[in-house]
Structures are given as C-alpha cells and as structure tokens.
C-alpha cells in the first residue's frame, strides 16, 4: 500500500510514517510547507501519487482558535475540503483525523461514532466542519476521531508534567475532566490496521482503552518515572480558567473499529510501553534532587 501522509512533522503524522515504515509499506510524509492545505492543484497532484492519503495536518491550538477561528477554519475545514476533493478526483482513499472536541462533554456514557456533534469551542466547530466537508466530497474516507494524544516529538501532557515536576515539589492537576489517554504510536498502528482490514467508509473512534482523569494520568506518569505519585494533588477546572472550555467528558466508544478487529490496548499498558522505550527521558533537577 502506498501512503501519503499530510502533517508528517506533527505528532500523529510522524508516528504514522514510522508505523508504515516498520511494516514495510511504501510511505511518503509531507510536512505542511511541502503540501499546504490551500493548494488544491498541488493536493490533486499529490493524491494521484498514492493509494491512500492520511490527513494529519490541522490547526490544533485550542485556546488560540477562540480568537483566530478564521485561521483554524482555513486549515481544519477548508483545508480538509481541499484534501477530500483531491482524493475524490484521484480515486484515492482518505483517512481524516478528527477529535473528541466535536462533542460538548456533557455525556455520562462513552460517545458513539453516530452521536450528533455539539462542539463548545471554536476548534471543535472547525473540526466538525471538516468532517462534513469530507463526507460531502464523496471520496472514500475513514474519519477517525481520537483524544488525549501524547507521544515523542511534540508538546503534550506528559511533557508538561515532566517539566513541572522538575521545578516544583507538588503539582495540582484537574480531576474533573475524563477521557482516553492515547499514545500516538498505538493510534498510528490502529489507523493502518483499519486500512489493512479494508474497513467501510465512515466515522470511527480510536483511542487506547479505559478512561482516566488528568489527575489519574499524572499520577500514573509519576509511577512510571519512579516519582512519588502523591506529589500530584487534585483540583478542579475552575482553578485553571482557559479561553476554550475543556470537555468534562471526552470518552469515546470504539466499538465500530472493534467490529473490524481493531482495538487498542488499555491506556495504562500503553503508558508503560511508552516509558519502556524512553519516550520522555527522566525527571531531573527538581527540588531536593
């Protein structure tokens, strides 16, 4: 299978390229500057070179999108439309990455792929618009929503916790937001598994199994790093007001992917594996060390 990966310098895109190479697949990664999402003609030429295009390029600055929604819309909606149109023209399959932010976060059960989006943020609105554009294009497409991503090579929650622990004795972390911590390595292999299974077009949810609060996740990180988990103290989201409200509930139901034989391992198992391969290094220079 010949893959083209947009956003190849980002967290998901870089991991997809690594996963495809590990499987011996033919793959070419395109950083944003090599395949700008506004360049429809360039995207058409690109799509004709591949069996599958994976669009991992996006505007992901959730807070900044509240005041720069047009910029986010240009990438996440108009850009997605251009990629989908290019794939439709080339008869190339598309894998389009989306997010838990398409939902409002007020549910009490895991969100199904068929649940109606109700975003509460500008970022979420632009991602919903991107999903609609992909569907309207008529191209063969997997729209894959994921959540709470982490991994090497990008700023993300574990990196923030590691940096904070290096300079502080204790750290307050919110315990009123719940989701699925997901290692980008596992997500990437899951995407390739869906392609290998020749899964039907449509929306899929793909995350590591289980659920956690950010507080739970931070304590688990401490345990992996050999740090005292009691250095992590619980607090509420009210202690950290943000321009874009964070969903209280971001748990996604992956049963549709599971029906195609694709199920990612539990997030704790994944976290241990990520730590074993040295994704983050060690916590150093904290007080008392």
N, C-alpha and C positions, 0 to 999 in steps of 0.2 A: 504494500500500500504506500502510495506517495503522498506525504503530508506537507502542507504549507501552514506554518504557524505564525499568525499575526500577534504582535506584542511579545516577541520572543525574548526581549530583555527584561520582562517583568516576572513576577513571582510564578504565576501559572505557566506562562509561555515558556520560560526557561526550563521548568520541570517537565513540560510535555516534550520538548526537544530531547532532553536527557532520557526520558522514558522510551521514546520512539527509537533512539539510538541503541538503547540497551536491548531492544527487541530485534534489532537488525532491520528496522523499517527505513525506507528512504524518507528523509525529512529535511526540510529547509526552514530555518527560522528567519523571520523578517522583523527586525526592530522597527519601532514606529517611524523613524526617519526614512527607512527604506520602503515602507509601504503606508504612506499617510492615508488615513481613512476618508479624506475628502477627494482623493484622486480616483474617481470612478474608472477612468480608462486604464490607469495603472493596475487597479484591482482586477479588472477584467482580464488583462494580460496575465496577471499572477494566477488567477483561478484556472485559466486554461492549462497551466503547467502541473496541476495537482489533481489527484483523485478526491482529496478531502482538504478543506481549509478549516483550521481551528482558529476562531477569533477570540483571542485572549487580550486584545487591546481594548482599553477602556479608560475613562476618566473616573478615578476611584477616590478622589479627595472628598469624602462625605460632607465634612463641615464646609469646605470652600464652595461646594456646589450650591449651598444655600444663597450665596451672593453672586455666584457665577454659573447660574443654571443654564444660560445660553451656551456657554463653553462646554458644560457637561453634556448638554443635549446634542451638540455638534458631534461629539465623539460617540456617545452611547446610543443615540437614536439615529441621527443622520448617517453617522459612520457605519452603524450596524446595517442600515438600509442599503448603503452602497456595497458593502461586502456581500449581502444576501443577493442583491441584483446581479452582481458579478458572478456569483456562484450559479444562479439560475441560468444566466446566459451561457455559461460554460458546462452546464450539467454536472457540476462539481458538488459533492456533498459538503454541508456546512455543519460545524459544531460551534454553537454560540454560547459563550459563558454568561450566566446571569447570577442573581444574588438573592439572598433572603430578604433584602431591603425592599423587595416588591410587595411585601406584606407589612401590615401595620403593627404587628407584635402584640395584639390583644387576644390571641387564641389561648386555649388551655390544652389542646392536643396538637401533635405534630402536623404541620401544614402538608396537605396533599398537593400533588402536581396540578390537580384540577381545581383547587381553591381559587377564588377570584382575587386577584391582586388588589391591594388597598394601601398604597405607599403613603408614608407620612413625611417623607423627605424629598428634597429636590433630586437627589441622587437616585432614590427609588423610582421617582416618576420618569426619569430619563431612561432607566433600565427597563421599565415596563414598556415604554415607547419603543425601545429597541427590540424587545420580544415581539411586539405587534408588527413591527416592520419586517422582521424575519419571516413571520408567519404569512404576512400579506404578499411577500415576494413570490411565493410558490416554489421556492427552491427546496430540495430535500435537506432537512435540517433537524439536528438534535439541539434543543435549547436546554442547557444544563445549569440549573441553579445550585449554588453551593453556599457555604457560610463559614465564618470564623477561620479564615485561612491563615496558615503560618508556614514558614519554611526558610531555608537559607537564601541569602541574596536579596532580602527585602526588609524594610522596616515593618515589624508586626508585633503582636502582643508579647511573645516570649522575649524578643529583643528588648522591648521596653521594660519588662520586668527585670531582666538581667541587668540592664543599665541602672535601674533604680536601686536594686539590691546592692550594687557595687558602691553606693554612696550613702545609703541610709540603713539604719538598724531595723526599722519596721516599715511596712508599706500598706496603705489602705487600698483595697480593691473591691469593686462593687459586687454585691451578691444578689442583686435583683434583676439581672439580665441572664437569660438562659438560652443556650444554643448548642451547636455541634462543633467543637474544635476539630479542624480538618487539616491534615498535613498535605501540602501541595504535591508531594511525591505520590501519596496514595490517590489523590484526586486524579492526577495525570494518568496513572495506570488504569484507573476506573474509566476514564474517557476512552482510552484505547481499547479497553475491554468491551465497551458498548459498540465501538466501531467493528471490532472483531466478531461480535455477536450479530452484526447487521440489524441492530435494534430499529424498530419502527420510528419514523419521524415523530416529533412532538416534544413535550416538556418532560424533563426528568429532574429529580432531586438526587444529588450525590454528595454525601458527606461521610466522615467517619461515624461509626456507630456510637450510641449512647448520647448522653447530654450532660451539660455542666453549666455552672455559673462561671463568670470570670474569676470569682474568688476561688472556686474549686480548681479551675485551670491553673491559677497562680500557685496554689499550694502543691498541686501535682508537679509543677515545674521545679519548685524548691526540692521536693523529694527526689526528683531525677538528678538534680545538681548537687545533692548532698548537703543542702541547706536546711535549716530548721523551718518547717512549714508554718510554725507559729509566728514567724516574722511577718506573715501576711495577716492583716486584720480586715474584717468585713465592714463594709459601709454601703450606703445607698447611692443611687444615681444622682440624687439631689446634691450630693457633695461635689459632683463634677459636672456642672451645667455645661452643655455643648450647644453650638448653633443648630446642629441637626439632632433631633431626638433619637436615641438608640432604642430599638425594639426591646421590649421586656421579654418577649418570647420569639425566638428565631429557629426553633427546632423544625427540621424538615423531614418529611416521611419519604423514605427511599424505596417504597415497595415496587414502583414501576421499573426501576433499574434492577431490583432483585428478581423480578419476573424474567429478566434476560440474563440471569446468572451473575449479576454484578452487585456485589455487596462489600463495602469497605469494612475493615476491622474496627474494633472498638477504639475510641479516641485514646484511652489510656495505653493500650497496646501500641498504637501508632506513636504516641509520645515517647514511650520507652525506646522504640526502634529509632526514632529521630535522634534521641540522646545518645544511643549506642554508636551511631555513625558520626557523632561530633558536630551536629548541625550548629550549635551555638557556642562551643567552647566552654570556658569555666567562668564563674562569678569571681571577680578579683577586686582588690582594693576597697573592699567595704570596711566600715569602721570596725576596728578590733582585729583586722586580719593583717 
